[in-house]
Amino acid sequence: MTIPIIISICALIIIAYLFDLSAPKTKIPSVILLLTLGWAAKQLLHFLDISIPDLTSLLPIFGTIGLILIVLEGSLELEFKKSNYPLIKKSVFASLIQTVGLSFILAYAFYYFGNYSYKDSLINAIPLSIISSAIAIPSVKNITKSSKEFIIYESSLSDIFGVIFFDFIALNENINGAAFGNFALQILLIIVISFVATLGLAFLLSKIKNHTKFVPIIIIIITIYAISKMFHLPALIFILLFGIFLGNLDRLNNIKWIKKAKPDKLNVEVMKFKEIVMEGTFLIRTIFFMLFGYLMNTAEIINQESLIWSGAIVGAIFIFRFIQLKFSRLPLRPLLLIAPRGLITILLFLVITPSQTIELVNRSLIIQVIILTAFMMMLGLITNKNEKKQKQPLPQENE
C-alpha cells in the first residue's frame, strides 16, 4: 500500500498546483477547489472500500504551521516606508474594528437568540470575525499593488488581533483590571522577544555558510512561536515583525552589523529565504485544505438548519465591511468582497473547550461560512473588471 499512497498524495498535490496556476485566470479561489478535491478523494476511497485511519489530529498541526508560514510570507512582501504609513494605519484600523466590532455583534446575536452566556457567545463569535490570510493573500496576486498591500496587512493583522482577542477572552475567567494588566505585560514581553529573536535570526542568516541554513531558521521560528503559545503570548506578533524586518533590510543600513554583513549580499539571502517560505507555504496550505475537505461530511455542507445562520452571518460580515470601508474612504472594488474565512477560523474553532462551545456554532456552520465567503470573494474578483487598467490607488491621508 505504500507506493499507491505515495502516488496518490503526489497526484493530489500536482492537481492542487494546477489549481494554483489556473486561479488568476479562472478567478476561482484555490481553497474551494482544494476543499472539493479533498472531499472527492474521500468519496472515491469509500467507493473503492479503502479504509484510512482517522486524520483529524493532523488538522491543528498543519493549520498552525500553515498560519506561521502564511503570515511570514505576507509580511516579507510588505514595504515599510513612509509613503505606506497611511495605508498601514488604515489596515490596522480596518482589521481591529472588523475583528472586535463584528465579534461583539455576532456574540449578541448568539446571546439573544440562543440564550447562551455572553462570554461563551463571544468566544464562538471571534473565529467567524477573522479574515483568513491563508485564503486572502494567495487570491489577490493579480489586483493592483495598493489593494494587494492593504489585503496583506489587513488579513495578517486580522489573524493576529483575532488570536490575541480570542486568547484574552477564553483564557481569563474574569475580565477585570488584573486581566488587562497581565495582557499588557504579555504584549510587552512578546515585543522584547521578537526584537531579540529577529536580530538573532537575521544575524544567523548572514553568518551561516553551510548550504543548509534556511530550513533550520524556519524550524527555529516555528519553535519560538510554539514556546510563546505555551505561555499564552501573542506569538503571531513575532512572526509579523520578523518578516517585516527581513523584508525591509535595505532601510536599516544604520544598524552596525547589517553594514558589516553587506546589505546587498544579505538581501540575496533574504530573497532565497522568501522563495523557500513561499514553497513551504504552498505545500502546507494545500495539505491543510485538502485534509479539511477530506474530513468534511456531505451532510455538514448541506445542513439546512445551520444554513440560515451561516447566511445571516455572511450577510452581517459584508454589511459591516461595507460600512467600515465607506467610513475609511477605501474603494469598495475589489476590497468589499475580499473577506474570506478559513484556516484561522478552523483552528480557533477546534481549540474551544467543550465547556465553552455553543450548539449553534457547529462544524456545519463553520464549513458553510468558509465556503460562502470564498464564493463571495470569487464573485468580487470576477466582477473586478479592468482593475489593472484603472490602477486606482488607495486614498492617501495628508501627513
HELIX and SHEET records of a PDB file:
HELIX    1   1 THR A    2  THR A   26  1                                  25    
HELIX    2   2 SER A   30  PHE A   47  1                                  18    
HELIX    3   3 LEU A   58  LEU A   76  1                                  19    
HELIX    4   4 LYS A   82  ASN A   84  5                                   3    
HELIX    5   5 TYR A   85  LEU A   96  1                                  12    
HELIX    6   6 ILE A   97  GLY A  101  3                                   5    
HELIX    7   7 LEU A  102  GLY A  114  1                                  13    
HELIX    8   8 TYR A  118  ALA A  125  1                                   8    
HELIX    9   9 ILE A  126  SER A  129  5                                   4    
HELIX   10  10 SER A  133  SER A  139  1                                   7    
HELIX   11  11 LYS A  145  LEU A  171  1                                  27    
HELIX   12  12 GLY A  177  LYS A  207  1                                  31    
HELIX   13  13 PHE A  214  MET A  230  1                                  17    
HELIX   14  14 LEU A  236  GLY A  247  1                                  12    
HELIX   15  15 LEU A  249  ARG A  251  5                                   3    
HELIX   16  16 LYS A  256  LYS A  260  1                                   5    
HELIX   17  17 PRO A  263  LEU A  295  1                                  33    
HELIX   18  18 THR A  298  ILE A  301  1                                   4    
HELIX   19  19 GLN A  304  PHE A  327  1                                  24    
HELIX   20  20 LEU A  332  LEU A  335  1                                   4    
HELIX   21  21 LEU A  343  VAL A  351  1                                   9    
HELIX   22  22 PRO A  354  GLN A  356  5                                   3    
HELIX   23  23 ARG A  363  ILE A  382  1                                  20    
HELIX   24  24 GLU A  387  GLN A  390  1                                   4    
END                                                                             
